[in-house]
Amino acid sequence: MVGKAERAMEINGEGTYFQEGDHVRIKHTQEIGRVHAADGGVVYVLMDETDETKLFSARADEDAYIELVTEAAGTISQEP
């Protein structure tokens, strides 16, 4: 069985992308949520505290509004 940390992020020739099930943190507000769906270069994030859905670019880079959070440590992953 593949663990969540092993399947987090999608890497292809065009870059690194968030995918369904990834835990993410909004950099500006520190709110945490889970990617609920990914479609056409965007991800829909269901926020943990409010159950609100927010829309972000699926591309993971230093300019992204969201960042990957590892479940075990609750910290930001440094590797895509």
Steps between C-alpha positions, in 0.01 A plus 500: 500500500633843408511745792368853469846652524616279213220605266486870590556739212506413132824557313510510121695671223312827553560528876376388839129508580273447800256211468189365671555410864803725559490700822587861430548825690410844369825694538337836577251387767652167617158333454520127430285297266499202269497499121151372425529497120737598223392603150655694214793646690304599812437330834195530719601509866250416775606699806516304829351763731222645285418229242531782246631411154776720357652491153877516433746430222606137501863588424732476802783753487637780717233741372210269590242616755494155661768258619504128575467390864616155606250317715744332736691806613243767416781692336565627154662254266824629352492250213244504218 
